[in-house]
Amino acid sequence: MLTLGIDTSNYATSLAVYDSCAKEVVCDKKQFLPVKQGQLGLRQSDALFHHTAALPELLSQLGQQVDLRQIQAIGVSTRPRPVDGSYMPCFLAGKSAAVAFAAARGLPLIETTHQQGHIAAALFATGEPDLFERPSLVFHVSGGTTDLLLCNGYGAIQCIGTSSDLYAGQAVDRVGVKLGFDFPAGVMVSELAARCTETVRPKVSVKGTSCSLSGLENQCNRLLEQGKSPEYVCRYCLNCVAETALRMVKAALEEHPGLPVVFAGGVMSSQIIREYVTRRLPGAHFVPGKFSSDNAIGVACIAAREADHG
């Protein structure tokens, strides 16, 4: 059975087709939203416009690789997180396209959330299908979340830790834009950080499974004022995020010993963060970049599982 996933986040327009029989992603398409240099994101009205413009072209590209007549269910993320009051207008573009596609073809429509899509994509990418059926700790770190989640698959989700102020992705993007990179800046920050040859010791603010990241931007600006190289500052920023995540996860493991740990979200696609954490927490799952950054793969997986059980 082929399922189509649609995700229209604050960063990218994404489509994916998943084959539940072969248990593989048949193809996926993504287009990042255009952001003017120096800006830290888009207004929701602009994001909605760009998604609406991108969806027909991406769907056409998808149709060149897959016979869309074989699609048997549609999945779409309709809001950021599975909590009351979670809402962003940008997801309306994906929902409108999904509703129209499903209605025209008489197909089941499965609504989920952007965060659940991230979780499902990460669980799928670990190559361990049993993670969909048992508890795990999933750390979702992006431009809009720094959430440590106790998950039972992608469905039952309990947030057991988060940032009290700035999100990790926001901190990384602000440092990158300060250095002249385009938004989102995570890839460039990570590439520059990899060139740093100095020893970098991060200073973080973590209490149990809660953290504060508001000081990270100021620390990085101060380092630049002191004459530290952009490479050093980028490494410092990512090491701080990595050390913060590490301490929060270790605190959670004291309460939930033995659970597998999975890192998801665009920020966690950084090789710098991955190496920092896995050296200190062997066995943690970091998945390839396309499964970590914003994507519709997890949404398509969810649609397949829900359609199978429905």
C-alpha positions in Angstrom: 0.0 0.0 0.0 1.3 3.4 -1.0 0.5 6.4 1.2 1.2 10.1 0.5 2.4 12.4 3.3 2.2 16.2 3.2 3.9 18.6 5.6 3.9 22.4 5.3 6.0 23.6 8.2 7.5 27.0 8.9 10.7 25.9 7.1 9.8 23.7 4.1 7.1 22.3 1.9 7.4 18.5 2.0 5.8 15.5 0.2 6.7 11.8 0.6 5.3 8.5 -0.6 5.7 5.4 1.6 5.3 1.8 0.7 4.0 -0.1 3.7 4.5 -3.5 2.1 8.1 -3.0 1.2 8.5 -0.8 4.4 10.5 1.8 2.4 10.2 5.4 1.3 9.5 5.4 -2.4 10.4 9.0 -2.9 10.2 12.4 -1.2 10.3 16.0 -2.4 11.1 19.1 -0.4 11.4 22.8 -1.0 12.6 25.2 1.6 10.7 28.5 2.1 12.5 31.5 0.7 13.7 33.9 3.5 15.4 37.3 2.7 19.0 37.6 3.9 19.2 38.9 7.4 15.7 37.9 8.4 14.9 35.2 11.0 12.0 33.6 9.3 8.7 34.4 7.5 5.4 35.9 8.5 2.8 33.2 8.5 0.9 34.9 5.6 4.0 34.7 3.5 4.7 31.1 4.5 1.1 30.2 3.6 1.6 31.8 0.2 4.9 30.0 -0.6 3.4 26.6 0.4 0.4 27.2 -1.8 2.7 28.1 -4.7 5.1 25.2 -4.1 2.6 22.3 -3.6 1.4 21.9 -7.2 4.9 21.8 -8.6 6.2 19.3 -6.0 3.2 17.1 -6.5 3.9 17.2 -10.2 7.5 16.2 -9.6 6.3 13.4 -7.3 3.9 12.2 -10.1 6.9 11.8 -12.4 8.3 9.1 -10.1 5.2 7.5 -8.7 1.8 6.6 -10.2 -0.3 8.7 -7.9 -3.4 6.6 -8.9 -1.8 3.9 -6.7 -2.0 6.1 -3.5 -4.4 4.5 -1.1 -4.3 6.9 1.9 -3.3 10.5 2.6 -1.5 11.8 5.7 -1.1 15.5 6.6 0.3 17.4 9.5 -2.4 20.0 10.5 -0.7 21.7 13.5 2.7 21.8 15.2 2.2 19.5 18.2 -0.5 17.2 19.6 -1.5 19.6 22.4 -4.5 21.9 23.0 -4.0 25.3 21.4 -1.2 24.2 19.0 -1.8 26.1 15.8 0.1 27.7 12.9 -1.6 29.0 9.7 1.2 27.5 7.5 -0.3 24.0 8.0 -3.5 25.1 6.4 -1.9 24.9 3.0 -1.0 21.2 3.4 -4.4 20.4 4.9 -6.3 22.1 2.0 -4.2 20.1 -0.5 -4.7 16.8 1.4 -8.4 17.3 1.8 -8.9 18.0 -1.9 -6.7 15.1 -3.0 -8.5 12.7 -0.6 -12.0 13.9 -1.5 -11.3 13.7 -5.3 -10.1 10.1 -5.0 -12.3 8.9 -2.2 -9.3 8.1 0.0 -8.9 7.9 3.8 -7.4 11.1 5.2 -5.3 10.8 8.3 -4.5 14.0 10.2 -1.5 14.2 12.5 1.0 16.8 13.7 4.4 18.1 12.6 6.0 16.8 15.8 4.5 13.3 15.5 5.8 13.3 11.9 9.3 14.1 13.2 9.0 11.3 15.7 7.7 8.7 13.2 10.4 9.6 10.7 13.1 9.2 13.3 11.7 5.9 14.6 11.5 4.6 11.1 15.1 5.7 10.3 16.6 3.8 13.3 15.8 0.6 11.5 14.2 -0.9 14.6 10.5 -1.3 13.9 9.8 -2.4 17.6 10.4 1.3 18.6 6.9 2.0 17.2 5.4 -0.4 19.7 7.3 0.3 23.0 8.3 3.3 25.1 11.3 5.4 24.2 12.8 8.8 24.9 12.7 11.1 21.9 14.4 14.5 21.9 12.7 16.8 19.3 15.0 19.8 18.8 14.2 22.3 16.1 13.4 26.0 15.5 10.1 25.6 17.4 10.9 22.9 20.0 13.4 21.7 22.5 11.2 19.0 23.8 12.2 15.9 25.6 9.4 13.4 25.0 8.4 10.1 26.6 6.8 8.3 23.7 5.0 5.1 23.1 5.5 5.1 19.3 4.3 8.3 17.7 0.9 8.3 19.4 1.1 8.6 23.2 3.5 11.5 23.9 4.3 13.1 27.2 6.6 16.1 27.3 8.9 15.6 30.3 11.4 18.4 29.6 11.8 21.5 27.6 13.4 25.0 27.4 12.0 27.7 29.6 12.8 30.4 26.9 14.6 30.2 23.6 14.5 27.1 21.5 17.7 25.5 20.4 17.0 26.0 16.7 16.3 29.7 17.3 19.7 30.1 19.1 21.5 28.4 16.2 19.7 30.4 13.5 20.4 33.7 15.3 24.1 33.0 15.6 24.1 32.0 11.9 22.3 35.1 10.7 24.5 37.2 12.8 27.5 35.7 10.9 25.8 36.5 7.5 24.3 33.1 6.7 20.8 32.7 5.2 17.9 31.5 7.4 17.7 28.7 8.3 21.3 28.7 9.2 21.9 25.3 10.9 23.8 23.6 8.0 26.2 26.5 7.6 26.8 26.8 11.3 27.6 23.1 11.5 29.9 23.3 8.5 31.8 26.2 10.0 32.0 24.6 13.4 33.6 21.6 11.9 36.6 23.8 10.9 37.3 24.7 14.5 40.5 23.1 15.8 40.4 24.6 19.3 39.1 23.0 22.5 35.7 24.4 23.2 34.1 24.0 26.7 30.4 24.9 26.8 28.6 26.6 29.7 25.0 25.5 30.0 22.0 26.1 32.2 20.2 22.8 32.9 18.2 21.8 35.9 16.9 18.2 35.7 15.1 17.9 32.4 14.5 21.6 32.0 16.9 24.1 30.4 17.4 27.8 29.6 18.9 28.8 26.3 18.3 32.5 26.4 21.9 33.2 27.4 23.4 31.3 24.5 22.9 34.0 22.0 24.4 36.6 24.3 27.4 34.3 25.0 28.1 33.9 21.3 27.8 37.6 20.6 30.2 38.3 23.5 32.7 35.7 22.1 32.6 37.5 18.7 33.2 40.9 20.4 36.2 39.3 22.2 37.7 38.4 18.8 36.9 34.7 18.8 36.7 33.3 15.2 33.4 32.5 13.6 34.5 28.8 13.6 35.0 28.9 17.3 31.7 30.6 18.0 29.8 28.1 15.8 31.4 25.2 17.6 30.7 26.8 21.0 27.0 27.2 20.0 26.6 23.6 18.9 28.5 22.2 21.8 26.2 24.1 24.2 23.2 22.6 22.5 24.7 19.1 22.6 25.7 19.4 26.3 22.3 20.7 27.2 20.6 17.8 25.4 23.0 15.3 27.0 22.3 16.5 30.5 18.6 16.6 30.0 18.5 13.0 28.6 20.7 11.7 31.4 18.3 13.2 34.0 15.4 11.6 32.2 17.2 8.2 32.1 17.5 8.4 35.9 13.7 8.3 36.0 13.2 6.0 33.1 16.3 3.7 33.1 16.9 1.5 30.1 14.7 3.2 27.6 16.1 3.7 24.1 17.0 7.3 23.2 16.3 8.9 19.8 17.2 12.4 18.7 15.0 14.0 16.1 14.5 17.5 14.5 16.6 19.6 12.2 19.1 20.7 14.9 19.9 17.1 15.6 21.1 16.5 12.0 24.3 18.3 12.9 27.3 16.0 12.8 29.0 18.1 15.5 26.1 17.5 17.9 25.9 13.8 17.0 29.6 13.1 17.7 29.5 15.1 20.9 26.5 13.2 22.3 27.3 9.7 21.1 30.8 9.8 22.6 29.2 10.4 25.9 26.0 8.4 25.4 26.7 5.3 23.4 23.7 3.6 21.9 21.7 6.8 21.3 20.0 6.9 17.9 20.8 9.8 15.6 19.2 9.4 12.2 20.3 10.6 8.7 19.7 14.3 7.9 16.7 13.9 5.7 14.8 12.0 8.4 15.8 14.7 11.1 15.1 17.9 9.2 11.5 18.9 8.3 10.0 16.2 6.1 6.8 14.4 5.2 8.3 11.0 5.5 7.0 10.4 9.1 3.6 11.7 8.1 3.4 9.2 5.3 4.5 6.4 7.7 1.8 7.4 10.2 -0.9 7.4 7.4 0.2 3.8 6.5 0.0 2.6 10.0 -3.3 4.3 10.8 -4.8 3.1 7.5 -3.7 -0.5 8.2 -5.2 -0.4 11.7 -8.3 1.4 10.6 
